Every structure is written in C-alpha cells, then in structure tokens.
Amino acid sequence: MSQTNHSSIAPELPGEENNQPILEARDLEKFYAQPDGGRVEVVSPTNIKIMPGKILALLGPSGCGKSTLLRMLTGLSRPSAGEVLWHGRNLEGRLDREGPNVGIVFQSFALFPWLTVLENVEAPLEARGVASPERHKRAMGIIDAVGLDGFENAYPKELSGGMKQRVGFARALVIEPEVLFMDEPFSALDVLTAETLRRELLELWNGRKIPTRAIFIVTHNIEEAVVLADRVIVLASNPARIREDFEITLPQPRSRKSEPFEALVDHIYRVLTEPDVQHELPAEMKPTPLPPGTTTPTPRYLRLPHVRAGGTAGFLEILADHGGREDLHRLSHQLMLESDDLLPIVEACVLLGFAIVEHGDAEITELGRQVAGGDIQKRKELFRHAVLAHVPVLQQMASALQAKADGTMPLEFFHDLLDEHFSDDEVRRQLDTAIQWGRYAELFDYDSVTGRLTRTKS
C-alpha cells in the first residue's frame, strides 16, 4: 500500500465520464531466471486497463497467475518486465513513495487478532499519520456502511467468517482508495454468506456509498464474475495470458436464471475448457482484441491438473449415468461444485483420453466407459496405461526407475527437471500430483522420509 494522501486526488463517482484509465499495465510480465540462463515465465506480457466507474473481474483457474497480476498492479510485487501506469505516470522506482492509492481485500481476512474491529479499521489510517479524531470518525462511518455498527469493540475471535470479511472491506475502504482490489474475497466463506456479501457489495457500489472509483476482483468463480462485473478478463495458464476480454452489458441486478446470464456463463465454460479454440461471443459481449505478444509457446511439460486420480472415475460414472454427454455448467449445478473444483477433474479426464470437451459439453469416450464400468483393479490398470501414454513426467519417472538396478530414484532429480519449466510453488504441486497418480497407478511407492521413489514390484 502506498503512502499517497487520499485527498490528493479529487474523488470521482462510479459512472462519471472519464475515458482515461486509473491504472494501466503495459506488457506486464513476471518470470524467474534459471541458472542455465533460461527462465520460468509465470505471466506473459499482458495489457490491462482499469477504468473509472467499472468493476473488472479477472477470472481463471487456481494457480494460473491471477494473484501475481494483482500484486504487480498494486505495487506489492515488482514486474520482471513491462510497466504499470498510475494516471499515466510510470510507477517504476516510486512504488513506496508515489504508488497507487488502492485498498486490498484478501481471501484470508488478515486481521490483527489483538485489536478490536474499530482498531483494525483504524490501523491503515494510523499508519498514514491521520490524527485520532479524524481516523475515528472515518472508521466509524465505514464500519456503519458495511453493516458492522454495534461490533466496534468486538475482537476477531468473536466474529463469524462473514463479519471478519466485512472488517476486511472496511479496512480497505477507510483509506478512500481510488481502486478497490479484492483477491478471491468470498472463497473462504460458506455459499450463503458469500452470496450475501456479493449482494451487499453491489448495493454499496451502485448506491455510491463507498469512496472508490473502480473495483478489481480476482476470482475463479464464473458465476461470481458474471454477477458482479462490468468487464471480464479470462486468463489461460502456464504462463498466465489473456484468453478473452469482454464487457457485460446486462443491467443490474442480474438474474442467474435469465437466458443472457446462462449464455455468458456457458461461453466462459467453453473458453476455459477449450482454450485453443475461438468462440463466437453472445450478443451481450463486446470483444476487445488481444494485445500483441500475449501468446506463448506450448511448454515441453504438460501442467497436470491438481486432482486425485480416483476422482476421475467418479466423474466418469456420473457422465455415463447422464447418457455419456452433459453440459458442464448444468453439471456443476447438479453436483453443487464450483467451476474451480469441476474443471480440473474434466481436464484430467481429457488429458488421459477418458473424455472429450466440445462446445462446453463433456462427452465420455469408449475408454472412459471402461473406467466407469470397471472394478478398482481394472480402473487402476486403465489409469496406468493412460498416464504412461499421455503424461511425460510419469513416463520419465517410470522409465528412470526401470533403468535403475535397485529400482529407486530421489524425487529431487525430477524436481530439478520440472524446475526449468514451472515456478517453485508449481513444481511442488506438480510433484504432489504426480506422486499421487503414480501411486494410484501402482507405478511406484514414495517414502516422504527419505524422499525416494521405489519401483513397484510386478
């Protein structure tokens, strides 16, 4: 967070005419250099404009780089290349002194447990040197606006999850930010609480009851993006890059059951499940051309979806019960799963040849039907053949273990191979998934104490 005085820029209400972006990213990029001179690209060159009077949703699967982009836009992390412009001024070298006046709401609440609600909300004002009477007045005003009046002297341990997140909203808004950034703010809440807070956020925004000119929300929830946003950017992953960028012109409040709403959600499902195919947008969307340089080469290593191997069989059973083909949006509702939970399972089934996805529908293959109808041993056998045919890292693991006389290998060897293609965090996730899949397929055992893989005896 910057130390910019909140009163240095006159506030402008949402919807006022202004064609100039508040915050702009130009060819923003994040990568990590490797010892061999190569680099791991997390975010490919990306262009984003945050306009006044708009709610912009950045949508994509978990781990695709959404939060990394948010951190670069807010000055919490420096980009590897490109620039961030705040009212047309390059922020390079001035992140601490003259950075953007933004508020950030985090997923994890991030409250000080030893401070009361009032003290938590006053904390950023105190850090900026605002005098006690003024910060008390402003904090009480925003506490009332977010529905926490009467809880000023409560401590975080006394609050529900929804109330804690209201404190997070109040603390971000009390500094009167021009842009309110939210990093998956509702994902840690139960469904009903999350829906209530989304509705209340829209009421505050549309009623001009909060001192902010634009909202930028990171989410993996497709319906949440369509409910809230005036504009949606859909990211592809590994590395993060803009897949589609479009406006939503449906009037607020939006009905989830309306045909235009369903069409938008279905379209986004198609984009996320068929990232290499262009689709015709519904009439409610106004496409924005992708900027130059947003495409990147296909990585040599496939990024494994982070799902348990056994979960693919359950999904295939359900698909078989639905006649072998089902709309993914409809299926997510029936299973009460968010897209971020369902799509990795679908991705795994497609990767292994158990299903195909076309126009937002999942269709089981003949091999998938064999998995769905098989007993546990048959499923493991089919899974083993599938991973050895389609998953390079498991092919390498099995081959290396077969070549060793003692049938063992240190996991660190494969960590070093993947390290050239993924970030450190993603390498760990990839190896966790590979180990789980390899164990299920009975390709090897893994000893977490010694850190070694051992070939399974036939």
N, C-alpha and C positions, 0 to 999 in steps of 0.2 A: 504494500500500500504506500502511496506517495504521501508527501507532506504538503501537497498543494492546498492552499486555503480554499475551503469550499465556496467562499463568497467571491472569489476572484473571477468567476465566470458566471454571468447572469443566467439563472435557470430558465429553461425553455420547456414549456409543457408538451407532453406527447401529442403528436398530430400537427404541431406547428410546421409551417412550410420551411424546409431547410434542405437543400439538395447536397450539402456538404457533409461528408462522414465525420462523426465524432472521433472514431478510432478506425484506423485502416492498416491492414497488413499487406505488404507488398513482397511477393516472392519469399515469404517467411518459411524458414527451413530449420529442421533440427536433425543433427546427425552426430555420431560418435566416432572419432578417429580410432583406427586399429593399428597395432604395432607394425603390421606389414605395409602400411601406407594406405590401406583401404579404409572404408568407413561403413558404419551401420546407419542407414537412413531411417529415422523414425517418422519424420514429417517431410514430405516432398514439397518443393516450392509452392506456396499457397497464397492466394489473394482473398482477403475478406474485408468488407466494409460494414461497419456498424453505424446505422443511420438513426437520426433522432426520430422519436415517435414510433419506433418499431420494436417488436420482440423477435429476436433472431434465435432459432434453435439449431444447435449443432448436434446432429444425430449420427450415431454409428454404433457398431458392436463394442462390447467391453474390450479394452486393450488396443483400440485402433489408433489412439493418439489424441483423442478429444481433450483430455485434461492437459496434455502437453501444450496443445494450441492455446488453451485458456491461460495457462501460466505465462506463456510468451506474450500474449496480448495484454495481460495485466502488469507485466514487468516483474513477476515473481521468478521468471527464468529467462535468461538471455538466449536469443536465437543463434543458431550457428551461421546463418546467412539470411539476407533479406532485411527488411526494416519495418518498424512499427511507427506509424504517424499518429500523433495526438493533435487534432485540429490542424493538420497539415504540417506539424513540426516533427522532425525525426527525433525519436527518444534515445537514440544511441548515446551512451555515456551520461545520460541525465535521468536514469530510472529512479535514483534516490531523491534527487532534488526537484525535478520538474515532471515527474511521471504522471500518468493519468489519474484523475480523481475518480476512483472506482471503489465500489463496495463488492465484497465477495461472500457468498453463502456457500459453505462447504457441506458435503454429504454427512460428515461425522459430527456435526454440531459444533465441536471445538470450543466449548465454553470453559471458563475458569471455574472449577468446582467450589473454590473457596470464596467466590464472590456472589452476591445476590444478583437477581435479574437486573435491577437498576444499575448496579456496579458493573456488570458485564456489558451493558449497553453503553454506559458512560466511558468505558475503557478506551476506545479509539479516540474519543474527544479529549480525554485526559492526555493521551499520548501526543496529541497535536497542540497541547497547551491551551485548550479552551478553559476559561475561568469556570469555577464551580457553579455559580448561579446559572450561567448560560448552558452548560452541559446538562445540568439537572433539568432545566426547562425543556431542552430539546429531547433528552432521553425520555422524559415522561410523556411528551407529545407523541413520539413514535411508538412507545410501549402501548399507549392507548389505541393508536391506529392499527396495530397488528393484533389487538384483542387480548392483551395481557394485563389490562388495568385490574388492579387488585392483587397482582402477584409480584409487585415491585421488590418486596423484601424476601421472596422465596429463593431458595438455593436450587441449583440444577438437579440435585438428587430428589427434590420434591416434585419435579415436573415430569409429565409424560413426554414421549418422543416428539409428538406434535408441538407441544408447548416449548420444548427445547429448541425446535427448529424455528418457532416464532421469535424466540430470543435471537437466534442467528440472523433472521431477517431484520429485526430491529437494530441489531448492532451494525449490520451492513448499511442500513438506510440512514442511521443517525448522522452520518458524516455528509449527508446530502450528495451522494455520488451522481455524476452525470450518467454513468453506465453501471447497472447492477449486474454483476456476473454471478451465475449460480452453477455449481458443479454437481450435477445429479442430486439436487436438494431434497427430493422426495423418495429416493430409492431405499433409504433405511427405515421408512415408515410403513405401517400397515396400509392396505389398499384404501380403506375408508378415510383414514387420516390424511393420506396423500391427496385424495380427491378433494377433501375439504380445503386443504391448503392451496391447491391449484385454483379452486374457485375463488377463494379469498384474495389470492394474488391478483387475479384478473379484475376483481371488484376494486381493489386499491388502484390498479393501473388505469383501468378505464374511467374510474371516478376521479382520477388525478389527485389522489390522496397521498401519494408518495413522491418525494423530491428526487426523481430520477428521469432522465430523458430517453433512455434506451435500456433494454434488458437483453442479456445474452445468456442463454441457458444451454448447458451441456446435458444431454440425455441419451439413454439407449432405448427409451420407451417411445414407440412410434405414435401411439395414440396421444400421449402427452404432448409431443411436438405439434401434432395437428390441432389439438385443443387450444394450445397457448399461442402458437407463433404466427406472426405475420409473414415470416420468411423461414425456410428450412434449408439447411445445407446438409446433404447426406455424404458421409465420408466412407471411402473404401479404406482398407487397412494394409499394413505391411508393404510400404510405408503408408501413413495417412495421406490421403489426397482427396480432393473434392470430386465426388461422383456426380452429384447433381445439386443445383442451386436454384430454388424457385420460390415464388411468392404464393401465399394463400390469401385469397380474397373473400373467403366465406365470412359473413358477418358474425359478430359475437352477440350472445353466447352461441356456441356450436353444439349441435345435437350429434352425438355419436351414432345415432341410428339413421341419420339422413343419408340419402344416396351420394351426394357430393362428398360427405365426410368419408364414407366407406370407400369411395373411389380413390381418394387421396391415400388412405391407409393401404389399400391394396396395391397402389402404384409403388409406394415405398417398400412394401414387402418384395415386390418384383425387382426393384433396384438392388436391394440388399441380398437377395438370393441369386440374382443373375447379374453380377457386377460388370460383366464384359459385354452386355447387350444393351443397346439404347432402346428406350421405350417411348411411345407417344404419350405425352402428358395429357391428363384430363383438362378440360376447358378452364377449370378453376386455377390452373397453374400458369404462371408466366415464366418461361425458361430464361435463364441467364447463361450466355455462352461461357464455357470453361476457359479460364485464362491460359495463356501459353505456358508450357512447362509443368503441367500438373500430372502428366502421365509418367510412369516409371517402368523400368524393365521388370519382367517377372523374376522373382527371386529363385535361386537354384534349389533352395529348400522350401518345401510346402509348409505353410504355417498350419499346424494341427489345431483343430477346434478343441477347446478345453472341455471335453465331456467324458464321462465314464463309458467304457466300452459296452457295458451291459445296458446302458440307456438306449443305445441304438436299436436293440432287439425289441424293447418295449414300444418304441415309436413305430417300428415296422409292424408290430402286431396291431396297433391302433389303425395304421394306414390300411392294412389288409382288411380289417373289420369294416372300413369305410369304402369298400369296393376297390381298393387299390389306388385311389386318387382323391385328394382333398385340397381345398383352398387353405393356405397356411394361416391367413387371417382368421378364418372361421374356426380352424382347428385350435388356434391359440386361445380363443374364447371358450371353446368347449373344454379344453384341458386346464383353463384358468392359469395359463402360463404367459409371462411377458415375452415379447419377441426376443429379448436377450437370452432367455432360457431355452426357447424353442429352436431358434435359428442355428445355434452351434450343433444341436443334435441332427438337424436336417443337413447341415454342411458335412458332418461326419458320414452320414449315410450316402450322400452324393459322392464324396471322396472315395469311399470304399466300393462303390458300384452297386449299393443296395437300393438306391432311389435316384430319380432324376427330378429336376425342378423346371417347370415351364410355365411362364405367364403367372407366376405366383402360386401355382399348384404343385404339390409334391405327388409323384407317382412312383409306386413301388416297382422294382424290376423283378425278373424271374429269380435272380439270386437273392433279392430281398425277401421274396415269398418263401424261399427255402429257409432263410434265417428265421422268419416269423413263425414258420410251422415246425421248426426243428426242436429237439431236446437240447439240454445245456451242452452236451458234448458235441453235437452236430453244429450248434451255433459257434462254439469255440473253434472248431475246425474250419468253418467257413470264414470266420473272422481272421484266423491265422493266414489263410490263403490270400485274403483281401489285403491285409496290411503288407504282406510280402510282395504283392503285386503293385501296390499304389503308394506306399509310404516310404520315401527314401531313407529317413533316419532309422526306421526299424529294419529296413533292408540292410543298412550298414551295420547295425548292432548285431543282427543275426549272422551276417557274413563274418564279422570280426570274431565273434565268439566261436564260430565253427572252425575258423582258421587257427585258433589258439589250441595248443595241445592240452592245456589244463582247463579249457573252456571258460575262462574268466577274463574280464577286462575292467579297468577302472572307469567309472562313469565320467570322470574328469576328461578322459580322452574325447568323448562325444560332446562334452561341454565346450571344449576348445574348438571343435568343428562348427558347432552352431553359433559360437560367439562371433564368427565372422559375418553372420547374416542377421542376427537379432540383437536387441538390447539385452543387458544383463537380466533384467526382470523377466523379459520374454523367454530368454534361454532357460531360466529355471522353470517357467510354466510349461515350455515345450518338453523339457526332460521329464517333468512330473507326469504329463500326459503320455509320453512315450513309454515310460516305465509301467504305468497302469495298463496301457494297451498291450504291451509286451507280456506282462504277467497274465492278463486275461487270455491272450493267445497261446500261452504256455511256451513262449519262445525263450524265456529266461526267468531267473529269480533275481532279486535285488536285496542286498544287505545294506541297510542305511548306516550301520555302524562302521563297516569297512569301506563303504562307498563303491562296492564292486558288483558287477553283473556276472551271473553264472549261467551258462547254457543249461537248459532243461534237458534232462536225460530222456531219450525216446523210449 
